[in-house]
Amino acid sequence: MKVLVTGGAGFIGSHVADALLAQGHEVVVFDDLSTGRRENVPAGATFVEGDLRSEADVDRVFAEHRPDWVSHQGAQTSVSKSTREPLLDAAINVMGTLHVLRASVRHEIQRLVFASTGGAIYGEVPEGERATTAWMPQPISPYACSKLAGEAYLGAFSSEFGLPTQILRYANVYGPRQDPHGEAGVVAIFSQRIHGGEALRINARKEAGDDGCVRDYVYVGDVVAANLRGLRGELDAPVVNVGTGVEATTKQIALGLARALGKEPEITFGDRREGDLERSLLEPGTGPDLVPLDEGLAQTAAWFAERSGR
């Protein structure tokens, strides 16, 4: 198959592109390089620079490359940035997704997989519970709202135009290539700071000094596997959670990375960050064979160590 990967120069998208190529598919990467990196695009993939906000750019890549499948990973992914710049967030995540959907219908795409968010869309998950796809979404950030809108548009296009779609609601994804310079991705940020001898800041769950927010951290390789199954139409439901069902606090992540890197960084504590959920945990929807957190942190730490030359 020929597969178009939007956001394919980014963290998750580049791993999806790698895996598709390894399975013998032809891959076209579409990215504006605003947060993605050209060096992330795997050898063997065709790279097209373009902006999801431009319908002309989106339609051009479909018309010129005629993909069979679409893996729509391109997005604005920072919760805090969405709070500061909700119009930008909506322009990329809502209008950009609409451009992809319209082009998919015009060019008769066989299947589209959409990267959504389980880590933000469900709202607060009470102690002792894990969010299932049957839960009523309770978005509290513009980012979660834009992803929920994208899901709704996928449903409408599937119903009205017969476009086969698969929605994947990601937990907090981590792993090699995650950008440590953005505002999302605490594993990458902490890895970079540990290597640089900098202190780690734990934003509060409720009050400064606590262990930080509770999250479901899922390794990027498991997210890639879910994407490939989704493109092949092998998942059991149109909306699937991609998570582990195992909770971890921000402090646990800091200590786990410190152990993996053999360092003892200074840990500081800050106030709650605007837009952050206190607790988010998903009921996994892709099977039990997932990378354990300690193993995933070790693999991520090793990648950052190699990249830093230490």
Backbone bond lengths (Angstrom), bond angles and torsions (degrees), N, CA, C in turn:
res aa  C-N    CA-C-N  psi(-1)  N-CA   C-N-CA  omega(-1)  CA-C   N-CA-C  phi
1 M - - - 1.462 - - 1.533 110.07 -
2 K 1.323 115.19 153.75 1.464 119.88 169.54 1.526 107.24 -99.21
3 V 1.333 116.41 127.68 1.459 121.53 -173.09 1.520 109.64 -122.22
4 L 1.326 116.61 128.15 1.453 122.73 172.52 1.525 108.40 -92.87
5 V 1.330 117.12 123.55 1.460 122.35 177.53 1.519 107.79 -111.83
6 T 1.326 117.56 105.18 1.458 119.41 174.34 1.530 107.77 -76.42
7 G 1.329 115.82 144.63 1.463 118.70 -175.31 1.519 112.54 68.26
8 G 1.326 116.66 24.65 1.460 121.06 -174.29 1.515 115.00 -75.15
9 A 1.332 117.91 -3.99 1.466 120.63 172.88 1.520 110.96 -96.54
10 G 1.318 116.47 0.75 1.451 121.06 -179.57 1.514 112.31 -91.74
11 F 1.313 114.79 -172.54 1.457 122.51 -174.54 1.527 112.28 -59.94
12 I 1.321 117.47 -65.21 1.468 120.19 -176.35 1.524 110.67 -73.29
13 G 1.329 116.49 -43.83 1.459 120.16 -176.52 1.514 113.94 -58.62
14 S 1.334 117.68 -37.86 1.457 119.97 -179.81 1.523 111.29 -68.86
15 H 1.337 117.33 -34.39 1.469 120.08 175.74 1.538 110.52 -68.21
16 V 1.326 116.90 -38.79 1.467 120.10 175.80 1.526 109.93 -61.44
17 A 1.334 116.73 -44.39 1.465 120.73 179.29 1.526 111.16 -61.25
18 D 1.327 116.81 -43.14 1.473 121.25 177.25 1.528 110.99 -55.49
19 A 1.330 115.37 -49.37 1.467 120.13 -175.40 1.524 111.66 -66.42
20 L 1.327 117.01 -38.32 1.464 120.33 178.35 1.520 111.38 -63.61
21 L 1.326 116.26 -43.24 1.461 120.08 177.63 1.523 110.85 -62.44
22 A 1.328 116.44 -41.33 1.462 120.51 -179.58 1.524 111.85 -62.15
23 Q 1.331 116.43 -26.52 1.467 120.54 179.16 1.528 112.44 -92.37
24 G 1.315 116.51 6.53 1.457 119.92 173.25 1.511 115.68 92.44
25 H 1.339 117.89 8.22 1.457 120.58 178.80 1.532 110.51 -83.05
26 E 1.316 115.74 157.67 1.461 122.13 172.57 1.518 107.68 -90.70
27 V 1.327 117.90 131.99 1.466 121.60 -171.58 1.524 110.95 -122.84
28 V 1.332 114.73 133.07 1.459 122.65 172.37 1.526 107.60 -117.34
29 V 1.322 116.89 123.40 1.462 122.44 179.75 1.528 108.87 -101.27
30 F 1.338 115.40 129.41 1.469 122.07 177.65 1.520 107.82 -119.11
31 D 1.336 117.21 122.17 1.463 120.00 -174.97 1.523 108.72 -158.98
32 D 1.332 116.41 146.49 1.466 119.27 177.52 1.530 112.32 -95.04
33 L 1.352 116.82 -1.47 1.463 123.32 178.38 1.518 113.45 61.37
34 S 1.319 117.15 22.02 1.469 119.68 176.23 1.522 110.67 -71.11
35 T 1.314 116.86 -36.58 1.462 121.51 174.30 1.527 111.67 -126.12
36 G 1.320 117.61 -24.83 1.458 120.95 176.04 1.513 111.52 -75.41
37 R 1.329 115.33 167.79 1.458 121.26 -177.95 1.535 109.88 -123.92
38 R 1.298 115.84 137.88 1.469 120.04 -179.05 1.524 110.88 -59.54
39 E 1.349 116.94 -35.12 1.467 119.72 -178.03 1.530 112.88 -70.65
40 N 1.340 117.24 -13.89 1.470 119.70 176.04 1.525 112.52 -76.43
41 V 1.337 117.13 -20.46 1.465 120.20 -177.98 1.523 108.29 -69.61
42 P 1.323 117.88 121.17 1.466 119.42 -174.95 1.516 112.63 -69.02
43 A 1.335 114.42 148.52 1.457 120.01 173.50 1.526 108.43 -60.54
44 G 1.305 115.85 136.06 1.458 120.41 -177.73 1.506 113.22 102.57
45 A 1.344 117.50 -17.51 1.460 120.78 176.12 1.526 109.80 -91.09
46 T 1.309 115.93 147.63 1.460 121.49 173.55 1.522 108.16 -87.43
47 F 1.319 116.94 128.69 1.463 120.56 -178.41 1.526 110.66 -105.17
48 V 1.341 115.62 131.16 1.462 122.23 176.04 1.520 107.79 -126.75
49 E 1.319 116.68 118.97 1.460 120.11 177.88 1.528 109.27 -84.20
50 G 1.323 116.09 129.18 1.449 120.63 -179.70 1.514 110.75 -171.10
51 D 1.324 115.98 168.89 1.456 123.04 -172.68 1.523 109.91 -115.57
52 L 1.331 117.14 126.98 1.466 120.77 177.93 1.521 112.09 -58.91
53 R 1.324 117.23 -26.28 1.471 120.24 -178.72 1.520 112.46 -73.95
54 S 1.332 116.81 -12.22 1.461 121.43 178.96 1.523 109.31 -101.06
55 E 1.322 117.18 111.91 1.458 119.59 178.69 1.527 110.91 -63.43
56 A 1.318 116.62 -32.11 1.463 119.79 178.73 1.526 110.74 -65.42
57 D 1.339 117.34 -43.16 1.464 120.78 178.13 1.527 110.80 -60.98
58 V 1.333 115.50 -44.81 1.459 119.90 -177.65 1.522 110.55 -65.53
59 D 1.321 116.95 -47.21 1.464 119.22 -178.14 1.532 111.32 -64.77
60 R 1.321 116.09 -32.86 1.467 119.75 -178.70 1.526 111.08 -64.43
61 V 1.341 117.94 -41.98 1.464 119.04 -178.23 1.527 110.87 -68.91
62 F 1.322 116.52 -34.00 1.470 119.64 175.46 1.526 110.57 -67.16
63 A 1.328 116.73 -46.07 1.461 120.81 -175.70 1.526 112.09 -66.32
64 E 1.341 115.95 -38.21 1.464 119.26 -175.51 1.524 112.58 -80.61
65 H 1.349 117.50 -29.72 1.467 119.24 -172.26 1.530 113.90 -112.72
66 R 1.311 117.92 -12.99 1.473 122.43 172.55 1.533 113.01 48.40
67 P 1.340 118.33 60.62 1.468 119.64 -179.71 1.527 112.05 -70.18
68 D 1.333 115.02 153.68 1.465 121.79 173.60 1.533 110.41 -88.23
69 W 1.332 115.58 -41.90 1.462 122.09 -179.02 1.528 109.37 -121.87
70 V 1.343 115.65 156.72 1.459 121.32 175.43 1.525 108.72 -129.60
71 S 1.330 115.72 128.56 1.463 122.34 171.00 1.524 106.64 -108.45
72 H 1.336 116.14 103.53 1.472 120.69 -172.59 1.525 109.71 -92.79
73 Q 1.338 114.75 89.43 1.466 122.14 179.32 1.522 111.93 -99.72
74 G 1.319 118.01 -18.18 1.455 121.42 -175.61 1.517 111.66 -63.58
75 A 1.347 116.31 130.40 1.468 119.93 -176.40 1.520 110.78 -171.07
76 Q 1.322 115.31 163.69 1.455 123.18 162.71 1.526 105.51 -89.45
77 T 1.331 118.59 121.46 1.465 120.35 -167.81 1.527 115.54 -115.05
78 S 1.326 118.09 -0.72 1.457 120.21 -177.01 1.524 111.16 -89.48
79 V 1.333 116.43 122.26 1.465 121.08 177.23 1.524 110.77 -63.12
80 S 1.331 116.35 -46.64 1.463 118.54 -177.05 1.531 111.59 -67.12
81 K 1.319 117.31 -36.90 1.468 119.22 177.27 1.520 110.76 -66.41
82 S 1.325 116.88 -36.82 1.464 119.31 178.16 1.517 111.49 -63.84
83 T 1.321 116.29 -32.35 1.463 120.38 178.44 1.526 110.58 -69.58
84 R 1.334 116.27 -38.90 1.467 120.24 179.33 1.521 112.24 -77.30
85 E 1.355 116.37 -35.30 1.462 121.26 -174.19 1.529 110.60 -130.79
86 P 1.324 117.86 67.00 1.466 119.85 -176.14 1.524 113.72 -64.11
87 L 1.322 118.34 -28.97 1.461 120.29 179.69 1.528 110.72 -69.65
88 L 1.329 116.52 -39.91 1.462 119.86 175.68 1.523 110.29 -63.47
89 D 1.323 115.90 -44.83 1.463 120.74 179.52 1.529 110.85 -57.67
90 A 1.321 116.82 -45.44 1.463 120.76 -179.02 1.527 111.48 -69.12
91 A 1.328 116.82 -36.40 1.467 119.76 -179.93 1.531 110.77 -61.27
92 I 1.324 116.79 -39.87 1.467 120.33 -179.04 1.524 110.88 -81.36
93 N 1.325 116.59 -50.22 1.468 120.16 -169.52 1.522 113.94 -83.08
94 V 1.319 117.48 -28.49 1.468 119.84 178.81 1.533 110.18 -97.20
95 M 1.333 117.15 -60.86 1.465 119.40 -178.36 1.528 111.23 -65.74
96 G 1.332 117.01 -38.54 1.458 119.27 177.98 1.517 112.14 -61.81
97 T 1.321 115.95 -41.53 1.466 119.59 177.64 1.521 111.07 -66.27
98 L 1.313 117.70 -39.02 1.463 120.22 176.45 1.536 111.43 -61.82
99 H 1.314 116.43 -39.05 1.462 119.29 177.42 1.530 110.44 -62.11
100 V 1.330 116.71 -41.71 1.467 120.57 179.01 1.529 110.24 -66.03
101 L 1.320 117.39 -41.91 1.464 120.72 -179.77 1.531 111.37 -65.04
102 R 1.317 117.36 -44.34 1.466 120.32 -179.81 1.529 110.53 -62.82
103 A 1.328 116.18 -42.36 1.459 118.98 178.51 1.527 111.04 -67.02
104 S 1.322 117.07 -35.62 1.465 120.50 179.57 1.522 111.63 -63.08
105 V 1.329 115.78 -38.51 1.466 119.81 177.35 1.527 110.27 -70.34
106 R 1.325 116.76 -46.60 1.476 120.04 -178.28 1.526 111.72 -59.61
107 H 1.324 115.69 -36.49 1.470 119.34 -174.22 1.524 112.35 -104.70
108 E 1.325 116.61 14.22 1.469 123.93 169.19 1.530 112.58 55.62
109 I 1.321 114.89 54.25 1.464 121.30 177.04 1.529 109.58 -65.81
110 Q 1.329 116.07 142.04 1.461 120.44 -178.40 1.530 113.03 -80.67
111 R 1.340 117.97 -31.87 1.465 120.44 177.58 1.523 109.45 -161.06
112 L 1.343 115.61 141.99 1.462 121.80 177.93 1.525 108.78 -126.15
113 V 1.328 116.56 128.23 1.461 122.59 174.65 1.519 108.26 -106.30
114 F 1.322 116.25 131.00 1.467 122.70 -175.55 1.523 110.23 -114.36
115 A 1.336 116.05 125.27 1.460 121.74 176.79 1.521 109.30 -82.45
116 S 1.333 115.77 107.80 1.459 121.14 177.04 1.525 109.00 -109.13
117 T 1.318 116.53 -167.19 1.449 120.83 -176.01 1.521 111.94 -128.25
118 G 1.310 116.22 119.72 1.460 120.00 168.48 1.512 110.11 -89.49
119 G 1.357 115.49 -24.31 1.451 120.13 -178.85 1.507 113.96 -69.99
120 A 1.340 118.62 -13.85 1.467 120.50 -179.06 1.519 113.35 -128.32
121 I 1.319 117.84 -25.00 1.462 120.65 -167.70 1.529 113.64 -74.93
122 Y 1.338 117.19 -26.40 1.465 119.93 -175.50 1.524 113.68 -84.57
123 G 1.332 116.77 -12.53 1.450 118.78 -174.38 1.521 110.53 75.80
124 E 1.331 115.51 -159.26 1.461 120.17 -177.62 1.534 110.91 -67.12
125 V 1.326 115.86 132.20 1.462 122.13 176.44 1.531 107.68 -104.91
126 P 1.330 118.90 117.00 1.466 121.10 -175.60 1.527 112.77 -61.88
127 E 1.319 116.07 156.79 1.462 121.87 177.43 1.526 110.08 -54.71
128 G 1.330 115.64 138.00 1.454 120.85 177.45 1.516 114.89 82.81
129 E 1.342 117.46 -0.21 1.468 120.36 -178.22 1.521 111.07 -120.37
130 R 1.342 114.62 157.05 1.460 122.43 173.38 1.522 107.76 -126.74
131 A 1.315 116.09 134.82 1.469 120.74 -176.39 1.520 110.73 -72.50
132 T 1.315 116.06 129.90 1.456 122.07 173.57 1.524 109.12 -104.13
133 T 1.322 116.38 166.51 1.467 119.80 179.73 1.519 112.07 -69.38
134 A 1.326 117.73 -10.42 1.460 120.92 176.66 1.525 111.73 -81.43
135 W 1.336 117.25 -12.12 1.460 120.67 179.30 1.524 110.56 -64.71
136 M 1.329 115.22 146.68 1.462 120.45 171.30 1.525 108.83 -73.65
137 P 1.330 119.14 121.84 1.466 120.01 178.19 1.523 111.88 -59.36
138 Q 1.324 115.30 141.83 1.466 122.41 178.80 1.528 109.08 -133.76
139 P 1.321 117.55 67.62 1.468 119.20 -176.52 1.525 111.78 -68.29
140 I 1.342 115.36 137.24 1.472 118.72 178.24 1.526 111.73 -118.54
141 S 1.323 118.26 0.45 1.467 121.36 177.82 1.524 108.91 -123.91
142 P 1.327 117.58 153.27 1.467 119.43 175.01 1.518 112.47 -56.70
143 Y 1.336 117.90 -35.19 1.466 120.68 177.92 1.525 110.89 -59.28
144 A 1.325 116.32 -48.54 1.471 119.42 178.95 1.520 110.95 -62.90
145 C 1.336 116.66 -38.43 1.470 120.15 178.41 1.529 111.08 -62.54
146 S 1.320 116.67 -42.18 1.474 119.22 -177.80 1.521 110.98 -68.38
147 K 1.331 117.47 -36.25 1.462 120.02 178.00 1.527 111.00 -69.98
148 L 1.324 117.19 -38.02 1.461 119.96 176.33 1.521 110.76 -64.67
149 A 1.329 116.72 -38.78 1.469 120.19 175.93 1.526 110.20 -61.99
150 G 1.332 116.83 -41.77 1.460 120.10 177.58 1.518 111.86 -59.12
151 E 1.330 116.45 -42.55 1.466 120.64 177.32 1.521 110.99 -60.16
152 A 1.337 116.29 -43.08 1.461 120.26 -179.14 1.526 111.03 -63.20
153 Y 1.322 116.01 -40.80 1.466 119.36 177.64 1.528 111.31 -65.62
154 L 1.335 117.56 -37.49 1.460 119.40 176.12 1.523 110.41 -60.17
155 G 1.335 116.51 -43.45 1.460 119.98 178.38 1.510 112.14 -61.08
156 A 1.334 115.95 -41.33 1.465 120.18 -179.49 1.526 111.32 -66.17
157 F 1.331 117.20 -43.41 1.463 120.58 -179.69 1.521 111.33 -69.46
158 S 1.320 116.68 -33.21 1.460 119.87 176.39 1.522 110.77 -65.89
159 S 1.347 115.57 -43.39 1.464 120.62 -178.53 1.523 112.43 -71.47
160 E 1.327 115.79 -44.04 1.469 119.92 -173.46 1.522 112.92 -79.90
161 F 1.342 116.23 -38.38 1.466 119.65 -171.95 1.527 113.44 -114.55
162 G 1.321 117.35 -1.78 1.458 120.16 179.96 1.515 114.16 72.20
163 L 1.326 116.97 23.21 1.459 120.99 -179.83 1.528 109.41 -75.03
164 P 1.326 119.23 118.61 1.469 120.64 178.36 1.537 110.27 -71.12
165 T 1.325 116.73 123.82 1.461 120.79 -176.52 1.517 110.98 -132.29
166 Q 1.330 114.60 156.71 1.463 122.56 175.07 1.516 108.15 -138.12
167 I 1.332 116.88 125.23 1.456 122.34 178.72 1.515 108.84 -102.11
168 L 1.334 116.10 129.08 1.464 122.44 176.09 1.524 108.84 -115.74
169 R 1.315 116.59 118.57 1.463 121.07 178.53 1.525 108.79 -96.68
170 Y 1.339 115.36 103.04 1.451 121.22 -176.51 1.529 111.52 -76.47
171 A 1.327 115.09 142.61 1.453 121.00 162.64 1.537 107.43 -77.99
172 N 1.326 118.70 -158.39 1.457 121.82 179.59 1.528 109.38 -79.94
173 V 1.317 116.25 106.74 1.457 121.64 -174.28 1.530 109.43 -85.88
174 Y 1.345 115.84 138.73 1.461 120.62 177.82 1.527 108.91 -141.93
175 G 1.336 115.73 165.24 1.456 120.05 177.33 1.516 111.76 146.73
176 P 1.342 117.00 -177.30 1.460 121.29 178.06 1.532 112.16 -55.90
177 R 1.333 114.60 146.18 1.474 125.68 178.94 1.521 113.76 81.11
178 Q 1.319 118.46 -4.78 1.461 117.67 177.62 1.519 108.93 -65.55
179 D 1.316 116.22 137.80 1.460 121.75 -173.93 1.529 110.60 -76.64
180 P 1.338 118.54 118.61 1.459 119.89 179.18 1.520 113.68 -81.93
181 H 1.329 117.01 -3.90 1.456 120.06 -174.78 1.527 112.96 -97.90
182 G 1.323 117.38 -5.27 1.456 119.69 177.85 1.509 110.97 -88.72
183 E 1.329 115.65 -169.47 1.459 120.70 -179.78 1.521 111.75 -99.67
184 A 1.322 117.24 -9.53 1.454 120.82 175.30 1.523 108.28 -103.43
185 G 1.335 117.02 159.43 1.446 120.49 174.21 1.510 114.34 90.16
186 V 1.334 116.39 68.46 1.467 120.27 -175.85 1.522 111.81 -63.35
187 V 1.335 118.88 -31.56 1.464 120.60 179.76 1.525 109.74 -63.09
188 A 1.314 116.96 -45.55 1.464 120.45 179.13 1.524 111.11 -66.86
189 I 1.312 116.91 -42.89 1.469 120.58 -179.59 1.521 110.57 -61.99
190 F 1.326 117.22 -45.96 1.454 120.41 179.86 1.531 111.45 -65.76
191 S 1.331 117.46 -40.26 1.467 120.30 178.85 1.526 110.58 -59.43
192 Q 1.317 116.16 -45.75 1.465 120.77 -179.99 1.525 110.99 -63.25
193 R 1.319 116.94 -42.37 1.465 119.96 -177.27 1.521 111.59 -69.99
194 I 1.306 117.13 -36.78 1.468 119.62 177.58 1.527 109.84 -62.38
195 H 1.340 116.95 -44.80 1.463 120.28 178.71 1.526 111.75 -63.37
196 G 1.310 116.61 -32.74 1.452 120.33 -179.91 1.510 114.59 -85.73
197 G 1.331 116.98 2.12 1.460 120.80 -179.14 1.513 113.51 71.04
198 E 1.329 116.68 23.53 1.460 120.71 -178.73 1.526 111.22 -95.60
199 A 1.311 115.58 159.61 1.465 120.88 177.23 1.524 110.32 -73.05
200 L 1.319 115.82 153.22 1.458 122.53 175.87 1.522 108.74 -101.37
201 R 1.314 116.37 131.94 1.465 121.41 -179.19 1.521 108.86 -105.47
202 I 1.316 116.51 123.72 1.456 121.88 177.73 1.520 108.15 -102.19
203 N 1.331 116.11 110.65 1.458 120.28 176.75 1.527 109.22 -72.79
204 A 1.306 115.88 141.16 1.456 121.31 -170.96 1.524 112.66 -69.41
205 R 1.329 114.32 147.85 1.458 119.74 167.09 1.521 108.81 -75.95
206 K 1.334 115.78 -46.99 1.474 121.28 177.48 1.519 110.37 -127.00
207 E 1.350 115.68 -54.73 1.456 120.59 -177.78 1.522 109.56 -132.00
208 A 1.335 116.06 145.23 1.455 120.88 179.64 1.526 110.65 -53.95
209 G 1.333 115.38 132.45 1.454 120.65 -178.68 1.508 113.37 109.02
210 D 1.353 117.60 -14.87 1.467 118.61 176.59 1.534 109.15 -79.81
211 D 1.332 117.45 -178.63 1.472 121.54 -173.62 1.524 113.71 -81.52
212 G 1.317 116.90 1.93 1.454 120.42 177.74 1.518 112.46 90.33
213 C 1.305 115.61 178.70 1.461 121.74 -174.70 1.529 111.54 -68.57
214 V 1.321 115.05 153.07 1.461 122.45 178.06 1.523 108.17 -95.75
215 R 1.336 115.44 129.83 1.455 120.44 -177.66 1.531 110.84 -137.23
216 D 1.324 114.01 163.41 1.464 123.85 173.14 1.521 105.88 -105.26
217 Y 1.340 117.03 109.50 1.460 121.89 -177.03 1.521 109.71 -99.49
218 V 1.339 116.77 122.34 1.464 121.84 -177.56 1.529 109.05 -119.76
219 Y 1.329 115.63 133.39 1.458 121.84 -176.56 1.530 110.62 -71.55
220 V 1.319 115.81 143.18 1.464 120.99 -173.35 1.532 111.97 -59.60
221 G 1.329 118.36 -32.62 1.462 120.00 178.46 1.513 112.40 -61.49
222 D 1.333 117.15 -35.51 1.462 120.49 177.84 1.528 111.05 -71.53
223 V 1.317 116.76 -32.89 1.469 121.03 176.04 1.527 110.18 -67.28
224 V 1.319 116.65 -41.47 1.457 120.94 177.48 1.525 110.70 -60.90
225 A 1.333 116.74 -44.81 1.467 120.16 179.50 1.520 111.09 -59.25
226 A 1.332 117.53 -40.04 1.462 121.03 177.94 1.522 110.96 -64.87
227 N 1.332 117.08 -39.02 1.467 120.52 178.10 1.518 111.93 -62.99
228 L 1.323 116.60 -43.29 1.462 119.10 -179.72 1.524 111.07 -65.24
229 R 1.314 116.91 -40.58 1.465 119.82 176.75 1.524 110.45 -64.43
230 G 1.335 116.40 -38.91 1.458 119.64 178.66 1.514 112.48 -64.20
231 L 1.326 117.08 -41.69 1.462 120.34 178.61 1.522 111.80 -64.85
232 R 1.318 116.02 -33.60 1.467 119.62 178.94 1.523 112.56 -82.96
233 G 1.334 118.15 -2.95 1.466 121.57 179.90 1.516 113.39 73.47
234 E 1.342 117.30 31.04 1.452 121.30 -174.75 1.521 114.55 -98.66
235 L 1.320 118.73 -2.24 1.460 120.53 -179.46 1.527 110.20 -85.99
236 D 1.332 115.19 155.18 1.463 120.29 -169.07 1.525 114.41 -84.20
237 A 1.332 117.63 -13.47 1.465 120.12 -175.02 1.524 109.25 -142.85
238 P 1.334 117.45 156.41 1.464 119.66 -179.61 1.520 113.95 -70.04
239 V 1.347 116.83 -21.17 1.466 122.09 176.25 1.519 107.57 -126.14
240 V 1.332 117.25 125.02 1.458 121.56 -174.73 1.525 109.86 -133.45
241 N 1.328 117.02 134.64 1.459 122.04 171.96 1.522 109.87 -77.08
242 V 1.322 116.00 137.60 1.465 121.21 174.75 1.528 107.20 -118.93
243 G 1.317 115.05 91.35 1.455 121.73 -178.58 1.510 109.61 -155.38
244 T 1.337 116.18 -174.72 1.463 121.21 -176.47 1.518 113.37 -108.39
245 G 1.347 116.92 -22.93 1.458 119.95 -174.00 1.509 112.95 76.60
246 V 1.336 117.96 10.66 1.465 122.73 -179.94 1.525 108.25 -112.89
247 E 1.327 117.43 123.91 1.458 119.72 -176.31 1.524 111.58 -88.42
248 A 1.330 115.22 150.62 1.464 122.06 175.99 1.522 108.28 -148.69
249 T 1.326 116.94 141.39 1.460 121.59 176.15 1.528 109.54 -88.02
250 T 1.314 115.52 164.79 1.458 120.03 176.80 1.527 110.90 -60.01
251 K 1.321 116.87 -37.97 1.466 119.79 179.14 1.523 111.07 -64.96
252 Q 1.329 117.77 -38.50 1.462 120.20 176.52 1.527 111.18 -60.84
253 I 1.311 116.91 -39.33 1.463 120.33 177.62 1.525 109.85 -63.89
254 A 1.321 117.37 -44.72 1.461 121.16 179.69 1.527 111.30 -59.71
255 L 1.325 117.06 -46.79 1.458 120.65 -178.61 1.528 111.77 -69.13
256 G 1.347 116.90 -37.28 1.456 120.25 178.67 1.518 112.19 -64.20
257 L 1.325 117.38 -42.06 1.459 120.93 177.88 1.526 111.03 -68.27
258 A 1.328 116.40 -38.89 1.467 119.50 178.44 1.527 110.49 -60.58
259 R 1.332 117.16 -42.67 1.463 120.56 177.40 1.523 111.00 -62.81
260 A 1.340 115.97 -45.28 1.456 120.18 -177.74 1.523 112.05 -62.94
261 L 1.323 116.87 -32.37 1.460 121.64 -177.95 1.521 112.96 -95.32
262 G 1.333 117.02 -4.41 1.458 120.47 -179.73 1.511 113.20 65.50
263 K 1.329 117.37 35.71 1.471 122.49 -177.99 1.525 109.92 -122.68
264 E 1.336 115.48 164.30 1.464 121.76 175.20 1.525 108.80 -128.44
265 P 1.318 116.85 77.83 1.467 119.51 -177.41 1.521 112.01 -71.99
266 E 1.316 114.72 154.61 1.469 119.69 171.46 1.525 108.37 -71.02
267 I 1.311 116.56 138.66 1.461 121.20 178.42 1.523 108.71 -115.45
268 T 1.333 115.79 125.55 1.464 121.51 176.51 1.523 108.94 -115.16
269 F 1.327 115.50 167.18 1.460 120.13 -174.79 1.523 109.54 -129.11
270 G 1.344 114.85 135.11 1.457 120.50 -179.92 1.515 111.86 -121.88
271 D 1.323 115.82 178.56 1.459 121.53 178.71 1.528 110.38 -75.02
272 R 1.315 116.00 170.80 1.459 121.47 175.47 1.528 109.07 -62.00
273 R 1.343 115.63 139.43 1.459 121.02 178.28 1.522 109.77 -88.61
274 E 1.317 116.32 135.62 1.461 121.64 -177.80 1.525 111.17 -56.84
275 G 1.335 116.29 130.79 1.451 122.04 177.56 1.515 114.43 91.60
276 D 1.350 117.81 -10.18 1.457 120.43 -177.33 1.529 111.73 -76.25
277 L 1.331 116.34 136.28 1.456 121.62 169.32 1.525 109.24 -76.51
278 E 1.328 116.58 150.36 1.456 119.82 175.47 1.525 111.14 -75.32
279 R 1.328 116.52 -43.60 1.468 119.81 -175.72 1.522 109.73 -142.93
280 S 1.325 115.49 128.94 1.458 121.36 177.18 1.521 108.07 -138.71
281 L 1.326 116.41 122.34 1.463 121.77 -178.96 1.520 108.24 -146.75
282 L 1.331 117.16 133.20 1.460 121.56 -174.02 1.522 111.79 -107.40
283 E 1.322 115.13 149.29 1.460 121.27 166.41 1.529 106.43 -81.30
284 P 1.351 118.50 115.87 1.470 119.65 -175.08 1.520 111.81 -61.72
285 G 1.340 115.11 144.95 1.452 119.59 -179.23 1.508 114.52 -122.84
286 T 1.357 117.02 8.05 1.463 119.23 -174.03 1.518 113.31 -122.90
287 G 1.335 118.62 14.77 1.458 119.66 175.90 1.510 112.97 106.99
288 P 1.355 116.29 166.69 1.469 121.24 -172.16 1.524 114.94 -87.29
289 D 1.315 119.47 -15.61 1.469 121.70 -171.84 1.519 110.62 -84.83
290 L 1.336 115.36 73.78 1.454 121.37 -176.63 1.528 109.86 -114.94
291 V 1.325 116.19 155.28 1.457 121.48 -179.41 1.534 109.37 -70.04
292 P 1.346 118.53 123.14 1.469 120.41 177.43 1.524 110.88 -62.63
293 L 1.333 116.37 153.19 1.463 121.06 -174.75 1.525 111.94 -58.67
294 D 1.322 118.33 -47.01 1.470 120.04 -178.29 1.528 111.34 -59.39
295 E 1.328 116.25 -41.28 1.466 120.18 179.31 1.522 111.11 -66.85
296 G 1.328 116.76 -42.97 1.457 120.19 179.10 1.516 112.38 -64.92
297 L 1.341 117.15 -40.16 1.463 120.22 177.49 1.523 110.52 -64.38
298 A 1.340 116.87 -39.25 1.461 119.85 179.00 1.529 111.06 -63.86
299 Q 1.331 117.09 -42.62 1.466 120.30 178.89 1.527 111.03 -64.69
300 T 1.327 115.77 -40.30 1.461 119.93 179.40 1.522 110.81 -67.32
301 A 1.331 116.37 -43.50 1.462 120.84 178.95 1.518 110.88 -61.51
302 A 1.339 117.08 -40.55 1.470 121.04 179.70 1.526 110.41 -62.75
303 W 1.338 117.02 -39.09 1.462 120.25 179.62 1.520 110.25 -65.42
304 F 1.329 117.09 -44.63 1.465 119.77 179.11 1.521 111.48 -65.74
305 A 1.346 116.75 -36.40 1.461 120.33 178.48 1.523 110.66 -64.18
306 E 1.326 117.00 -43.89 1.458 121.17 178.68 1.525 111.15 -64.09
307 R 1.334 114.17 -41.41 1.478 119.18 -178.31 1.525 111.72 -65.76
308 S 1.336 116.25 -33.32 1.466 119.81 -178.53 1.514 112.23 -85.71
309 G 1.355 117.07 -9.29 1.450 120.87 178.86 1.494 113.90 78.24
310 R 1.365 116.25 20.55 1.461 119.68 -179.00 1.499 110.20 -114.28
